[in-house]
Amino acid sequence: PAFDGYKRRPAYRSIKRFEEFEHFQDVLKSGALPRAYSFKQLDEFIGNYMKDQNIFADSRRILRERSCSFLDGLSSERILSEIKNV
């Protein structure tokens, strides 16, 4: 399971609950998001990303293409337009 820190948390406050969400399974399977199991790993993942923001870039690109309908940067405008039209 994913790392919640050293505190035991109730399920509704635990990061682990996301692993059970059906819509999050594709994110986990994509390889675009490394899962830390300790503070040491979390620190390592953050350090690696700060050194190279392109790490996992191919996996993130594939995840975006599979998960998002539009990749044009105009989603907020479309949402606002829909809200105004209601």
C-alpha positions, 0 to 999 in steps of 0.5 A: 500500500501507499505511504501515509507517513508514520501516523495511522490514519482512518481510511477516509484520511488515508492516501491509500484509499485512492488506490481503491478508486476504480478511476485511479487504477489507470493512473497507477497502471500507467507508470506515470506516478511512482508510489512511495512506501517510506519517507526515504523513497518519497524524498528520493522521488522528489529529489529525482524529479527536481533534478529531471522534470522529464522523468516519467514524461512518456508515461505521463503523456500516454496517460494524458492522451488516454484520460483527457478528452482535450489537451488544448489548455482550454478546459477551464474556458469550456467549463466556465462557458457551460456554467454560464449557459445553465 
